[in-house]
Every structure is written in C-alpha cells, then in structure tokens.
Amino acid sequence: SVLVTCNDGVSSPDTSGCLAACDETMSATITVVGESYDVAVSGRTASGDSETFQCDTLDSSYHEAYVLTCTDGLLGASHSCHKMCQTTTSVNVVLGGQTYQA
C-alpha cells in the first residue's frame, strides 16, 4: 500500500510498502524423482499469497501437493510430491535365510 504524508502542506507518497505481484507468465521449477517441471500460478497472485496444486497434475503416478508462493514478484515453489509404487511391484524379503516375495 502507498502511505501519503503531509509536511507543511506538501504531500509525499511512500511506496516502500508496495510489493510486486506474480502472474501466469512466470514459472518456477520443481524436481520430483529426478524429473524437473516448470510450474506457474493460474493467474495474478499478490506478493505473500500462495497457490496449492495436486502433484498428479504433473504426472499421474505422483501424489501429495506442491505450493507456489509469490514474494515481491519472485515465484517460488515447494513440494511434497512422491511417486507411488505400482500395485504390480514386488520386492524380495530375506528373513531367517528364507527369501520371500512381497
């Protein structure tokens, strides 16, 4: 916001509280399991605001979410995306010298 001060009849603006917004033309990069994705907000986002997306929008095998945050015109990203194991995936487990498929 702009603060206007008056000193001896002279008004002066103080724009130090004005922060730049982010828009959909800006992008940030997140990396999940070695794969990088450029991601963007869906529209104009004020500085200090965030937008949350589901990870499966990047890849259908991902779950959890990623968050895009605008900070004075810079778009940042954080995520908790993980790749899900396929139900057809199996592993070998060795217990007491015996190997079992799980």
N, C-alpha and C positions, 0 to 999 in steps of 0.2 A: 504494500500500500504506500501511497505518497502522503507524506506529512508536510503540511504547509505551515510555515511560521511567519509571524509578522514582527518586524523590528523597525520601530519608528516609521510606520506607515508603508514599509516595503515588504511585500510578500515574497517568500522564497520557498521553493519546493525542495524537499529532501527525499530523494528516490532510493536511498540506501536500503530500504525495506522491499524494493521491487526485485523479484526473482524471476528468471526466465522459465517458461513452460517447455514441455516436450511435446512433440506431435508424432503422427504415424509415419513420417518420413525418416525419423531417427531409428536407429537399431542398436541393440546390444547383443553380445554373443554369449551363449551358454554351451557348455560341453558336457555331454552325458555319454558315458562308456566310450570315450574317445571320439565321439561324433559331435561336431560343432554345428550350432544352429543360430542364425541371425533372427532375432525376435524383436517385435515392435509393439507399442501400445496401440489400442484400437482407435484412438483419437486424441485430441488435445488433452494433456494431463498437466495440471498445475504443479509447480515445484512443491515437493513434500508429499505429493499423492502417489499412490501405488495402484497397480492393477494386477490381479492374480489370474493365472491361466492353468488349465489342466495339462499335464505333461503328455497325455495321449494325443494332443493336437500336434505334437512334434513327430511322434511315432506311436503306432497303436500298441506296441509292446511295453510302453512306459507307463508308470503310474506315479502318483503324487502331484505336486504343483510347482510352478515357478512364478516368481514375483518380479515385476518391473517397477522400478521406482525412479521418479524424476527428481533430480537435485540441481536446482538452478540451471536448467537447460541441458543437463547431462543425464542420459538414461543409463541406469544400472540394473543388473539382473542378479538374482539369487535363485537357487532351486534346490528341491529335494527329490528330483526325478531319479527313478531307478528302473532298470529293465526287469520285467517279470520273467520268471522261468516258465518255459512251456510245460504244459501238463504231461507231455510225452517225454520230457527229460528225465533221465535216471542217473543215479550215481552208485558206485560200488562202495560198500562199507565193510571194513575188516574188523571183526570183533572176535577176540579169543582165537585168532588164527583162521577163522572162517570168513569167507567173503560172501557178502550178501548184496543183492541188488535192491536199491530202494528208489 
